[in-house]
């Protein structure tokens, strides 16, 4: 396997005016959610994750902008983003290793998978060329990145936000997440979502897919998620996209909306062309996840794209995780147009459901 050179995070400046402005807006939006009285989601693994963020949530609730800014400016080097992407606070130390680590190999694997998925690299075959097939990660990574970007038609690089780190390929900073979500953004375009389309996302991670969807040319986009996660998404997107693009809860302008989960029920029937969910519905409490399927059926005019694992691992105190195909079958009202193994990550299934 060939590996790319690591890119370490740059120490943030606590007097950064753009960081402060984004943090202020995130705080105001979060405090607006406290005035609502939504039905809480059913118990899930995210209850524990949220409790572990107690200090951050308290700073949001108290309007402590300097503390929130410091946390968000370091979001990728702490546990603040744990569970929201393929990131971990241990990764910067792995990048400092003199020898390649599993993180280096995983990045190479993700880049090769993306290149094969978009046709920038040929898929090898044991019966046709055993020597090449037995070394699938022994490829020119700069060439693969440039070829993938050309095939995608947009930039899959990662922004220098939140103490970002990753790998240098084709002269750009890229991460496992940026490549993974670039693929999904391309799938949204293939499903017909261009400048005139509206896409909703349930459970938006820290906002990387929304960023890639905007780069791919999706016109209008909305994320529905937990309010404290909205704060991370808002900061990340405000610092990654042009001014006037992002609209946080309670704001009036912007075609990329970041909203608390309960606002999905306020959307009218047929409000979006399609809805996407990645690495999210299985992790919710069963009643909450099952309740989303009729909501998705109501708002999505053309499709529901799911990219999720379905191993149904056990969550202590909660029970087994969900399987999206089972949730959809139980709810009814959908036809499965396609189901196949996910190109970018082992153990995941990609499904397109049509109403």
NUVEX-964987 format. One record per residue (C-alpha): y, x, z; residue in one letter. Coordinates in nm, 4 decimals. Layout:
BEGIN
ATOM          Y          X          Z   code
ATOM          Y          X          Z      a
...
REM end
This chain:
BEGIN
ATOM          Y          X          Z   code
ATOM     0.0000     0.0000     0.0000      x
ATOM     0.3520     0.1127    -0.0744      x
ATOM     0.6172     0.0262     0.1812      x
ATOM     0.9936    -0.0127     0.1612      x
ATOM     1.2405     0.1747     0.3847      x
ATOM     1.3465    -0.0220     0.6880      x
ATOM     1.7043    -0.1377     0.7487      x
ATOM     1.8070    -0.1405     1.1150      x
ATOM     2.0547    -0.3928     1.2579      x
ATOM     2.4165    -0.2885     1.2866      x
ATOM     2.5705    -0.3368     1.6326      x
ATOM     2.8009    -0.6419     1.6152      x
ATOM     3.1663    -0.6364     1.7157      x
ATOM     3.2520    -0.8831     1.9900      x
ATOM     3.6068    -0.9094     1.8528      x
ATOM     3.4900    -1.0198     1.5062      x
ATOM     3.7214    -1.3066     1.4127      x
ATOM     3.4783    -1.4671     1.1654      x
ATOM     3.1978    -1.4640     1.4234      x
ATOM     3.4266    -1.6204     1.6794      x
ATOM     3.5433    -1.8962     1.4444      x
ATOM     3.1834    -1.9844     1.3535      x
ATOM     3.0783    -1.9831     1.7202      x
ATOM     3.3697    -2.2096     1.8130      x
ATOM     3.2665    -2.4669     1.5538      x
ATOM     2.9041    -2.4484     1.6663      x
ATOM     3.0080    -2.5102     2.0278      x
ATOM     3.2275    -2.8072     1.9373      x
ATOM     2.9474    -2.9634     1.7304      x
ATOM     2.6924    -2.9121     2.0081      x
ATOM     2.9178    -3.0696     2.2692      x
ATOM     2.9623    -3.3720     2.0424      x
ATOM     2.5854    -3.4261     2.0533      x
ATOM     2.6034    -3.4491     2.4333      x
ATOM     2.8049    -3.7706     2.3975      x
ATOM     2.5191    -3.9405     2.2119      x
ATOM     2.2233    -4.1024     2.3846      x
ATOM     1.9291    -4.0440     2.1491      x
ATOM     1.5660    -4.1090     2.2219      x
ATOM     1.4185    -3.7696     2.3140      x
ATOM     1.1345    -3.6302     2.1035      x
ATOM     0.7843    -3.6546     2.2452      x
ATOM     0.6475    -3.3466     2.4279      x
ATOM     0.5754    -3.0459     2.2093      x
ATOM     0.5683    -2.6664     2.2139      x
ATOM     0.9464    -2.6770     2.1599      x
ATOM     1.0034    -2.8056     2.5123      x
ATOM     0.8959    -2.4688     2.6499      x
ATOM     1.0914    -2.2768     2.3856      x
ATOM     1.4042    -2.4752     2.4676      x
ATOM     1.3672    -2.4142     2.8414      x
ATOM     1.3485    -2.0414     2.7747      x
ATOM     1.6930    -2.0645     2.6127      x
ATOM     1.8501    -2.2123     2.9293      x
ATOM     2.1356    -1.9641     2.9504      x
ATOM     2.2331    -2.0172     2.5873      x
ATOM     2.2163    -2.3959     2.6198      x
ATOM     2.4333    -2.3827     2.9334      x
ATOM     2.6942    -2.1737     2.7509      x
ATOM     2.6978    -2.4247     2.4647      x
ATOM     2.7345    -2.7194     2.7022      x
ATOM     3.0103    -2.5487     2.9037      x
ATOM     3.2078    -2.4496     2.5964      x
ATOM     3.1706    -2.0795     2.6779      x
ATOM     3.2560    -1.9510     2.3302      x
ATOM     3.2506    -1.5744     2.4107      x
ATOM     2.8965    -1.5979     2.5530      x
ATOM     2.7770    -1.8102     2.2610      x
ATOM     2.9383    -1.5712     2.0132      x
ATOM     2.7704    -1.2679     2.1688      x
ATOM     2.4328    -1.4428     2.1588      x
ATOM     2.4662    -1.5618     1.7988      x
ATOM     2.5961    -1.2266     1.6762      x
ATOM     2.2691    -1.0752     1.8062      x
ATOM     2.0430    -1.3679     1.7224      x
ATOM     1.7809    -1.1676     1.5294      x
ATOM     1.7453    -0.8860     1.7834      x
ATOM     1.6776    -1.1157     2.0800      x
ATOM     1.4346    -1.4007     2.1435      x
ATOM     1.6972    -1.6592     2.0440      x
ATOM     1.5418    -1.7054     1.6989      x
ATOM     1.1789    -1.6762     1.8133      x
ATOM     0.9758    -1.9526     1.6487      x
ATOM     1.2463    -2.0286     1.3920      x
ATOM     1.1356    -1.7751     1.1338      x
ATOM     0.9213    -1.4696     1.0792      x
ATOM     1.1398    -1.2628     1.3094      x
ATOM     1.0872    -1.1111     1.6537      x
ATOM     1.2846    -0.8953     1.8950      x
ATOM     1.0177    -0.6240     1.8609      x
ATOM     1.0777    -0.5783     1.4877      x
ATOM     1.3730    -0.3328     1.5014      x
ATOM     1.1569    -0.0900     1.7002      x
ATOM     0.8782    -0.1257     1.4443      x
ATOM     1.1265    -0.0373     1.1698      x
ATOM     1.2011     0.2887     1.3517      x
ATOM     0.8362     0.3953     1.3335      x
ATOM     0.7670     0.7200     1.1465      x
ATOM     0.4499     0.5627     1.0064      x
ATOM     0.4155     0.2244     0.8338      x
ATOM     0.3401    -0.0646     1.0693      x
ATOM     0.1922    -0.4092     1.0132      x
ATOM     0.5502    -0.5334     0.9578      x
ATOM     0.5985    -0.2938     0.6661      x
ATOM     0.2703    -0.4058     0.5085      x
ATOM     0.3481    -0.7739     0.5629      x
ATOM     0.6799    -0.7341     0.3845      x
ATOM     0.5081    -0.5651     0.0901      x
ATOM     0.2473    -0.8413     0.0840      x
ATOM     0.5188    -1.1102     0.0837      x
ATOM     0.7093    -0.9418    -0.1993      x
ATOM     0.3935    -0.9036    -0.4088      x
ATOM     0.3053    -1.2687    -0.3439      x
ATOM     0.6529    -1.3824    -0.4495      x
ATOM     0.6426    -1.1712    -0.7644      x
ATOM     0.3034    -1.3148    -0.8586      x
ATOM     0.4161    -1.6699    -0.7791      x
ATOM     0.7227    -1.6520    -1.0067      x
ATOM     0.5480    -1.4567    -1.2824      x
ATOM     0.7259    -1.1258    -1.2221      x
ATOM     0.3877    -0.9588    -1.1613      x
ATOM     0.0408    -1.0263    -1.2965      x
ATOM    -0.2340    -1.1516    -1.0658      x
ATOM    -0.5163    -0.8979    -1.0513      x
ATOM    -0.8841    -0.9809    -1.1070      x
ATOM    -1.1848    -0.7961    -0.9680      x
ATOM    -1.4040    -0.8543    -1.2749      x
ATOM    -1.1347    -0.7365    -1.5145      x
ATOM    -0.9787    -0.4361    -1.3397      x
ATOM    -1.1454    -0.3488    -1.0104      x
ATOM    -0.9358    -0.0366    -0.9467      x
ATOM    -0.6072    -0.2286    -0.9605      x
ATOM    -0.7473    -0.5329    -0.7817      x
ATOM    -0.8584    -0.3204    -0.4848      x
ATOM    -0.5041    -0.1849    -0.4436      x
ATOM    -0.2949    -0.5045    -0.4737      x
ATOM    -0.0064    -0.3680    -0.2656      x
ATOM     0.0227    -0.0379    -0.4513      x
ATOM     0.3150    -0.1448    -0.6696      x
ATOM     0.6748    -0.0467    -0.7406      x
ATOM     0.8593    -0.2612    -0.4849      x
ATOM     1.2068    -0.2104    -0.6329      x
ATOM     1.0778    -0.3268    -0.9702      x
ATOM     0.9068    -0.6280    -0.8111      x
ATOM     1.2230    -0.7308    -0.6275      x
ATOM     1.4426    -0.7042    -0.9356      x
ATOM     1.1854    -0.8882    -1.1460      x
ATOM     1.1510    -1.1632    -0.8863      x
ATOM     1.5279    -1.2085    -0.8616      x
ATOM     1.5495    -1.2397    -1.2400      x
ATOM     1.2681    -1.4941    -1.2508      x
ATOM     1.4189    -1.6919    -0.9629      x
ATOM     1.7623    -1.6997    -1.1225      x
ATOM     1.9344    -1.6383    -0.7900      x
ATOM     1.9688    -1.3714    -0.5230      x
ATOM     1.6838    -1.3571    -0.2654      x
ATOM     1.8564    -1.0917    -0.0522      x
ATOM     1.9392    -1.1514     0.3148      x
ATOM     2.2985    -1.1704     0.4447      x
ATOM     2.4365    -0.9222     0.6984      x
ATOM     2.4623    -1.1851     0.9731      x
ATOM     2.3451    -1.2024     1.3346      x
ATOM     2.2392    -0.8353     1.3574      x
ATOM     2.0093    -0.8765     1.0592      x
ATOM     1.7427    -0.6204     0.9764      x
ATOM     1.4691    -0.5884     0.7172      x
ATOM     1.3847    -0.3674     0.4216      x
ATOM     1.5738    -0.2035     0.1360      x
ATOM     1.4411    -0.3000    -0.2076      x
ATOM     1.6275    -0.2915    -0.5354      x
ATOM     1.9274    -0.1653    -0.3429      x
ATOM     1.9437    -0.4846    -0.1341      x
ATOM     1.8520    -0.5972     0.2178      x
ATOM     1.5578    -0.8363     0.2051      x
ATOM     1.3374    -0.9916     0.4723      x
ATOM     1.0073    -1.1742     0.4864      x
ATOM     1.2047    -1.4943     0.5462      x
ATOM     1.4474    -1.4447     0.2583      x
ATOM     1.1586    -1.3969     0.0137      x
ATOM     0.9568    -1.6852     0.1592      x
ATOM     1.2434    -1.9333     0.1444      x
ATOM     1.3521    -1.8146    -0.1996      x
ATOM     1.0137    -1.9347    -0.3258      x
ATOM     1.0621    -2.2771    -0.1626      x
ATOM     1.4136    -2.3075    -0.3063      x
ATOM     1.2665    -2.2410    -0.6500      x
ATOM     1.0110    -2.5167    -0.5898      x
ATOM     1.2959    -2.7564    -0.5122      x
ATOM     1.4520    -2.6689    -0.8475      x
ATOM     1.1168    -2.7173    -1.0219      x
ATOM     1.0954    -3.0612    -0.8602      x
ATOM     1.4220    -3.1514    -1.0298      x
ATOM     1.6809    -3.0765    -0.7624      x
ATOM     1.9886    -2.9270    -0.9255      x
ATOM     2.3660    -2.9572    -0.8831      x
ATOM     2.3596    -3.3391    -0.8796      x
ATOM     2.0697    -3.3699    -0.6338      x
ATOM     2.0552    -3.4266    -0.2592      x
ATOM     1.7853    -3.2633    -0.0462      x
ATOM     1.7127    -3.3293     0.3219      x
ATOM     1.5254    -3.0875     0.5457      x
ATOM     1.3617    -3.1764     0.8770      x
ATOM     1.3371    -2.8748     1.1054      x
ATOM     1.5481    -2.6121     0.9316      x
ATOM     1.4581    -2.2926     1.1184      x
ATOM     1.7753    -2.0879     1.1555      x
ATOM     1.9050    -2.2049     0.8148      x
ATOM     1.7511    -1.9583     0.5681      x
ATOM     1.5986    -2.2213     0.3378      x
ATOM     1.9287    -2.4088     0.3248      x
ATOM     2.1006    -2.0851     0.2211      x
ATOM     1.8467    -2.0171    -0.0530      x
ATOM     1.8602    -2.3774    -0.1753      x
ATOM     2.2364    -2.3492    -0.2136      x
ATOM     2.1961    -2.0212    -0.4039      x
ATOM     1.9350    -2.1905    -0.6236      x
ATOM     2.1921    -2.4535    -0.7192      x
ATOM     2.0916    -2.7543    -0.5082      x
ATOM     2.4088    -2.9620    -0.4901      x
ATOM     2.3940    -3.1432    -0.1538      x
ATOM     2.1781    -3.0533     0.1442      x
ATOM     2.1310    -3.1743     0.5006      x
ATOM     1.9323    -3.0312     0.7935      x
ATOM     1.8086    -3.2499     1.0829      x
ATOM     1.7015    -3.0595     1.3930      x
ATOM     1.7396    -3.0091     1.7686      x
ATOM     2.1072    -2.9709     1.8683      x
ATOM     2.0731    -2.6173     2.0079      x
ATOM     1.8942    -2.5121     1.6893      x
ATOM     2.1806    -2.6696     1.4913      x
ATOM     2.4083    -2.4187     1.6662      x
ATOM     2.2078    -2.1266     1.5230      x
ATOM     2.1896    -2.2878     1.1810      x
ATOM     2.5611    -2.3621     1.1801      x
ATOM     2.6560    -2.0064     1.2736      x
ATOM     2.4159    -1.8484     1.0232      x
ATOM     2.5292    -2.0697     0.7353      x
ATOM     2.8998    -2.0510     0.8152      x
ATOM     2.8756    -1.6716     0.8092      x
ATOM     2.6638    -1.6651     0.4912      x
ATOM     2.8289    -1.9171     0.2598      x
ATOM     3.1807    -1.9647     0.1190      x
ATOM     3.4406    -2.1439     0.3292      x
ATOM     3.4317    -2.5210     0.2933      x
ATOM     3.0576    -2.5374     0.2177      x
ATOM     2.9143    -2.6138     0.5641      x
ATOM     2.9806    -2.9321     0.7611      x
ATOM     2.8730    -2.9391     1.1267      x
ATOM     2.8238    -3.2538     1.3352      x
ATOM     3.1487    -3.4485     1.3570      x
ATOM     3.3229    -3.2560     1.0802      x
ATOM     3.4552    -3.4218     0.7648      x
ATOM     3.4091    -3.1770     0.4781      x
ATOM     3.1264    -2.9717     0.3309      x
ATOM     2.8264    -3.0506     0.1120      x
ATOM     2.5762    -2.8704     0.3365      x
ATOM     2.5453    -3.0774     0.6537      x
ATOM     2.3893    -2.9578     0.9812      x
ATOM     2.2981    -3.2573     1.1979      x
ATOM     2.1024    -3.3512     1.5117      x
ATOM     1.7600    -3.5009     1.4403      x
ATOM     1.8510    -3.8574     1.5382      x
ATOM     2.1085    -3.8904     1.2583      x
ATOM     1.8314    -3.9162     0.9976      x
ATOM     1.7806    -4.2781     1.1030      x
ATOM     2.1443    -4.3494     1.0053      x
ATOM     2.0891    -4.2446     0.6448      x
ATOM     2.0580    -4.5330     0.3960      x
ATOM     1.7433    -4.5986     0.1952      x
ATOM     1.7091    -4.3614    -0.0984      x
ATOM     1.9740    -4.1284     0.0442      x
ATOM     1.8108    -3.8116    -0.0935      x
ATOM     1.6187    -3.7135    -0.4031      x
ATOM     1.3631    -3.5228    -0.1990      x
ATOM     1.2851    -3.4076     0.1522      x
ATOM     1.1331    -3.0718     0.2489      x
ATOM     0.9548    -2.9675     0.5665      x
ATOM     0.8228    -2.6171     0.6247      x
ATOM     0.6409    -2.4875     0.9313      x
ATOM     0.7678    -2.7750     1.1450      x
ATOM     0.5898    -3.1132     1.1532      x
ATOM     0.2657    -2.9667     1.2962      x
ATOM     0.4587    -2.8257     1.5932      x
ATOM     0.6166    -3.1558     1.6991      x
ATOM     0.4745    -3.4060     1.9437      x
ATOM     0.2381    -3.6385     1.7589      x
ATOM     0.4439    -3.9556     1.8028      x
ATOM     0.7606    -3.7804     1.6849      x
ATOM     0.5906    -3.6287     1.3785      x
ATOM     0.4176    -3.9554     1.2904      x
ATOM     0.7478    -4.1399     1.3281      x
ATOM     0.9132    -3.9149     1.0735      x
ATOM     0.6773    -4.0089     0.7886      x
ATOM     0.8069    -4.3684     0.7430      x
ATOM     1.1610    -4.2320     0.7763      x
ATOM     1.0925    -3.9811     0.5006      x
ATOM     0.9410    -4.2601     0.2876      x
ATOM     1.2593    -4.4633     0.3392      x
ATOM     1.5165    -4.1951     0.2498      x
ATOM     1.3347    -3.9873    -0.0162      x
ATOM     1.3581    -4.1372    -0.3630      x
ATOM     1.1343    -3.8953    -0.5511      x
ATOM     0.9268    -3.6572    -0.3371      x
ATOM     0.8295    -3.5079    -0.0026      x
ATOM     0.7503    -3.1347    -0.0163      x
ATOM     0.5436    -3.0047     0.2759      x
ATOM     0.4572    -2.6379     0.3347      x
ATOM     0.2698    -2.6203     0.6630      x
ATOM    -0.0356    -2.4904     0.8431      x
ATOM    -0.2966    -2.7481     0.9393      x
ATOM    -0.5278    -2.5594     1.1767      x
ATOM    -0.4376    -2.8022     1.4591      x
ATOM    -0.4198    -2.5326     1.7240      x
ATOM    -0.4085    -2.6512     2.0852      x
ATOM    -0.0741    -2.6486     2.2701      x
ATOM    -0.1195    -2.6323     2.6495      x
ATOM    -0.0010    -2.9511     2.8143      x
ATOM     0.0534    -3.1217     2.4783      x
ATOM    -0.2710    -3.1215     2.2800      x
ATOM    -0.3637    -3.0329     1.9218      x
ATOM    -0.0939    -2.9761     1.6643      x
ATOM    -0.0579    -3.2119     1.3694      x
ATOM    -0.1889    -3.2058     1.0142      x
ATOM     0.0663    -3.3335     0.7624      x
ATOM    -0.1940    -3.4719     0.5220      x
ATOM    -0.3426    -3.6780     0.8058      x
ATOM     0.0020    -3.8050     0.9130      x
ATOM     0.0823    -3.9118     0.5563      x
ATOM    -0.2549    -4.0813     0.5066      x
ATOM    -0.2168    -4.2749     0.8316      x
ATOM     0.1329    -4.3944     0.7417      x
ATOM     0.0520    -4.4970     0.3845      x
ATOM     0.3030    -4.5423     0.1050      x
ATOM     0.2513    -4.2004    -0.0509      x
ATOM     0.0453    -4.0495    -0.3326      x
ATOM    -0.0463    -3.6810    -0.3138      x
ATOM     0.0627    -3.5339    -0.6467      x
ATOM    -0.0485    -3.1779    -0.5720      x
ATOM    -0.2166    -2.9797    -0.2962      x
ATOM    -0.2899    -2.6072    -0.3087      x
ATOM    -0.2894    -2.2926    -0.1035      x
ATOM     0.0603    -2.1631    -0.0428      x
ATOM     0.1454    -1.8551    -0.2479      x
ATOM     0.3502    -1.6749     0.0146      x
ATOM     0.1505    -1.6972     0.3373      x
ATOM    -0.2178    -1.7187     0.4247      x
ATOM    -0.3351    -2.0245     0.6192      x
ATOM    -0.0657    -2.2545     0.4790      x
ATOM    -0.0918    -2.5508     0.2412      x
ATOM     0.1707    -2.6686    -0.0068      x
ATOM     0.1691    -3.0411    -0.0877      x
ATOM     0.3928    -3.2664    -0.2950      x
ATOM     0.3814    -3.6357    -0.2087      x
ATOM     0.5367    -3.9062    -0.4282      x
ATOM     0.6408    -4.2452    -0.2867      x
REM end
